[in-house]
């Protein structure tokens, strides 16, 4: 996805949440991402991005685990999905459809 959208001003990131640095590094090396992998060992940086109505019984610092977001340049969440094992979207079809829609609105 990074290769598909980078020329349109999109930056893909992975944030490894609430794991040790060793686990985070091993995971990033295993998948060989072509974009930055950030580390949030205690969930402090990512918990503010957890929408208040997403999985209300889950602690806010755990909501971003296994979620996908599109955040616009102003910092507004424009797409949010939480891992749903019953309807798993491994190819991120819904995310890409929303991203294409947003980019078309911006003339990109």
Secondary structure, 3 states (H helix, E strand, C coil): CHHHHHHHCCCCCEEEECCCHHHHHHHHHHHCCCCCEEEECCCHHHHCCCCCCCCCCCCHHHHCCCEEEEECCCCCEEEEEECCHHHCCCCCHHHHHHHHHHHHHCCC
